[in-house]
Amino acid sequence: QVQLVESGGGLVQAGGSLSLSCAASDSIFSLNAMGWYRQAPGKQRELVATISRGGITNYADSVKGRFTISRDGAKNTVYLQMSSLRPEDTGVYFCNAITLRRRDYWGQGTQVTVSS
């Protein structure tokens, strides 16, 4: 079982920046992929960004050019650097990991609030 612990959420003004971290209990290179998803009030959870085992990244169109997903294998941590934040980026951000056997694991979520 993979445990994921997110940190770094908070309140920021529109146009500001915020960085999220997700620490995994297993080596991130033993996982098929990791990613960030978010859920706004009253909306479904949506993909924000993913990074594959081979380092290939994928972003939602709404965050391209503003968000960057990265990883540090030595720390078993995946990061989400967010800049030029908008009020519509507000939501609970969840870290996700998919194992080589295609099992899904989720963190507890961290709140990001962008004020206008």
C-alpha positions in Angstrom: 0.0 0.0 0.0 1.3 3.4 -1.0 0.8 6.3 1.4 0.8 9.9 0.1 1.0 13.0 2.2 0.4 16.4 0.7 1.5 19.7 2.0 1.8 23.3 0.9 -1.7 24.5 0.4 -3.0 27.8 1.6 -4.5 31.1 0.7 -3.0 33.3 -2.0 -4.1 36.3 -4.0 -4.8 36.0 -7.7 -1.6 36.3 -9.7 0.4 34.7 -6.8 2.3 31.5 -6.6 2.1 28.4 -4.4 4.0 25.1 -4.3 2.5 21.8 -3.3 4.5 18.7 -2.2 3.5 15.0 -2.1 5.7 12.6 -0.2 5.2 9.0 -1.0 6.0 6.0 1.2 7.5 4.1 -1.7 10.1 4.9 -4.2 8.4 7.1 -6.8 10.3 5.2 -9.5 8.5 2.0 -8.5 5.3 3.7 -9.4 3.8 3.8 -12.9 2.8 7.5 -12.6 2.0 10.2 -10.1 -0.1 13.2 -10.4 -2.1 16.0 -9.0 -5.9 16.3 -9.2 -8.2 19.0 -7.8 -11.8 19.3 -6.8 -13.7 22.5 -6.6 -16.9 22.8 -4.5 -19.8 21.2 -6.3 -17.6 19.9 -9.1 -16.0 16.6 -10.0 -12.4 15.9 -9.4 -10.3 16.8 -12.4 -6.8 16.1 -13.6 -4.2 18.9 -13.1 -0.9 17.3 -14.0 0.8 14.0 -14.2 4.3 12.7 -14.5 5.1 9.2 -15.7 7.7 6.8 -14.4 9.8 7.8 -17.4 9.4 11.5 -16.6 6.8 12.4 -19.2 4.5 15.2 -18.0 0.9 15.9 -18.9 -1.1 19.0 -18.0 -4.7 20.1 -18.1 -5.2 22.8 -20.7 -6.3 25.2 -18.1 -3.0 25.1 -16.2 -0.5 24.8 -19.1 2.2 27.4 -18.9 1.3 28.2 -15.3 1.8 25.0 -13.4 4.9 22.7 -13.4 5.0 19.2 -12.0 8.4 17.8 -11.0 9.8 15.1 -8.8 12.8 14.4 -6.5 13.6 10.7 -6.4 15.9 11.0 -3.4 13.0 12.4 -1.4 10.3 10.3 -3.0 8.4 13.5 -3.5 6.4 15.0 -6.3 5.9 18.7 -6.5 3.4 21.1 -8.1 4.6 24.6 -8.7 1.7 26.9 -9.4 2.1 30.4 -10.6 -0.2 33.1 -12.0 -3.0 31.6 -9.9 -6.6 32.4 -10.6 -9.7 32.2 -8.5 -10.8 29.3 -10.6 -7.8 27.3 -9.4 -9.4 27.2 -5.9 -10.1 23.7 -4.7 -8.8 20.7 -2.8 -5.7 19.3 -4.5 -5.1 15.6 -4.2 -1.9 13.7 -4.9 -2.4 10.4 -6.8 -0.1 7.5 -7.4 -0.7 4.5 -9.8 1.3 1.4 -9.2 2.8 -0.9 -11.9 -0.2 -3.1 -11.2 -2.5 -0.2 -12.0 -3.7 0.3 -8.4 -4.8 3.8 -7.4 -3.8 5.6 -4.2 -4.8 9.1 -3.0 -3.5 11.5 -0.5 -5.8 13.3 2.0 -5.9 16.5 0.0 -4.7 20.0 0.6 -6.8 23.2 0.3 -5.8 25.9 -2.2 -7.7 29.1 -2.1 -7.1 31.9 -4.6 -8.7 35.2 -3.7 -9.6 37.8 -6.3 
